[in-house]
């Protein structure tokens, strides 16, 4: 595990990412009944145009887009709340372990629903997007648990 100072820095960076994400989820485009559904549907359309071999990803994104229809506002508010909690938890908690695993889970959810797994299953990917990096920073933040914060 990295040194506790590096882990605290990673936790601070991850906290900032989640706090910024919370603010971004409060944008007017997402606070509409169909804002999230449209964003996910756009990802599904990109996957569908890229390659028919990724039908499982396309189908799962279409399923998610349909589930989000009409409930974009409360879902965006809930996601903003979760990100706010993660950011504050990472910034203030003595033990980062639970916040780290929750961060990795949310990053994975965003990677699937918001970033279409970077289109890796389609063969059209150019980069892995940000969620794997967030998970890596989260793992670096985990290492500071042995040294309590002041």
C-alpha positions in Angstrom: 0.0 0.0 0.0 1.2 3.6 -0.7 2.3 5.8 2.2 -0.5 7.3 4.3 0.3 10.8 3.0 -0.2 9.7 -0.6 -3.4 7.9 0.4 -4.8 11.0 2.0 -3.9 13.0 -1.1 -5.7 10.4 -3.2 -8.7 10.5 -0.9 -8.8 14.3 -1.2 -8.6 14.1 -5.0 -11.4 11.5 -5.1 -13.5 13.7 -2.7 -13.1 16.6 -5.1 -14.1 14.5 -8.0 -17.3 13.4 -6.3 -18.2 16.9 -5.1 -17.7 18.2 -8.6 -19.8 15.3 -9.9 -22.6 16.2 -7.5 -22.6 19.8 -8.7 -22.6 18.6 -12.4 -25.6 16.3 -11.7 -27.6 19.4 -10.8 -27.3 20.9 -14.3 -30.6 21.8 -15.8 -30.3 19.3 -18.6 -30.3 16.4 -16.1 -33.0 17.8 -13.9 -35.7 17.2 -16.5 -37.9 14.1 -16.5 -36.2 12.6 -19.5 -32.7 14.1 -19.3 -30.9 11.0 -18.0 -32.9 8.7 -20.3 -31.9 10.8 -23.3 -28.2 10.7 -22.2 -28.2 7.0 -21.8 -30.2 6.5 -25.1 -27.5 8.5 -26.9 -24.9 6.1 -25.5 -27.0 3.1 -26.6 -27.3 4.6 -30.1 -23.6 5.0 -30.4 -23.0 1.4 -29.3 -25.7 0.2 -31.8 -24.1 2.1 -34.7 -20.6 0.9 -33.8 -21.0 -2.8 -33.8 -23.7 -5.5 -33.7 -21.4 -7.8 -31.8 -22.1 -5.8 -28.6 -25.8 -6.5 -28.5 -25.6 -7.2 -24.7 -24.3 -3.7 -24.0 -26.7 -2.1 -26.4 -29.6 -4.1 -24.9 -28.6 -3.2 -21.4 -28.3 0.5 -22.2 -31.7 0.5 -24.0 -33.2 -1.2 -20.9 -31.6 1.4 -18.6 -32.8 4.3 -20.8 -36.4 3.0 -20.7 -36.2 2.6 -16.9 -35.1 6.3 -16.6 -37.9 7.7 -18.7 -39.9 10.3 -16.8 -37.8 10.0 -13.6 -34.7 11.9 -14.5 -35.1 14.6 -11.9 -35.3 12.4 -8.8 -32.6 10.1 -10.1 -30.3 13.0 -10.8 -31.0 14.4 -7.3 -30.3 11.0 -5.8 -27.0 10.6 -7.8 -26.0 14.1 -6.7 -26.8 13.2 -3.1 -24.7 10.0 -3.3 -21.8 11.8 -4.8 -22.0 14.5 -2.2 -22.0 11.9 0.5 -19.0 10.2 -1.0 -17.1 13.4 -1.3 -17.8 14.5 2.2 -17.2 11.0 3.6 -13.8 10.7 1.9 -12.9 14.2 3.0 -13.8 13.7 6.7 -13.8 10.0 7.5 -11.1 8.4 9.6 -11.5 5.2 7.7 -11.8 5.5 3.9 -12.4 1.8 3.2 -16.2 1.9 3.0 -16.1 5.1 0.9 -13.5 3.6 -1.4 -15.6 0.6 -2.2 -18.8 2.7 -2.7 -16.7 5.0 -5.0 -15.6 2.0 -7.1 -19.2 0.7 -7.3 -20.6 4.1 -8.4 -17.7 4.5 -10.9 -18.6 1.1 -12.4 -22.3 2.1 -12.6 -21.3 5.4 -14.4 -18.9 3.5 -16.7 -21.7 1.2 -17.8 -24.7 3.6 -17.9 -23.0 6.9 -18.7 -19.9 5.9 -20.7 -21.1 2.7 -22.4 -18.0 0.9 -21.0 -15.9 3.3 -23.1 -17.2 1.3 -26.1 -14.6 -1.4 -25.4 -16.9 -4.3 -26.3 -17.6 -2.8 -29.7 -14.0 -2.6 -30.8 -14.4 1.1 -31.4 -12.9 2.4 -28.2 -10.2 5.1 -28.2 -9.7 5.3 -24.5 -11.1 3.8 -21.3 -12.9 7.0 -20.2 -12.7 8.3 -16.6 -14.4 5.7 -14.5 -11.4 3.2 -14.4 -9.2 6.1 -13.4 -11.6 7.0 -10.6 -11.5 3.4 -9.4 -7.7 3.4 -9.4 -7.6 6.7 -7.4 -10.1 5.1 -5.0 -7.7 2.1 -4.5 -4.9 4.5 -3.8 -7.1 6.3 -1.2 -7.7 3.0 0.5 -4.2 2.5 1.7 -4.4 5.3 4.3 -6.7 3.4 6.7 -3.8 2.2 8.9 -2.9 5.7 9.7 -5.9 7.7 11.1 -6.4 11.2 10.0 -5.6 14.0 12.4 
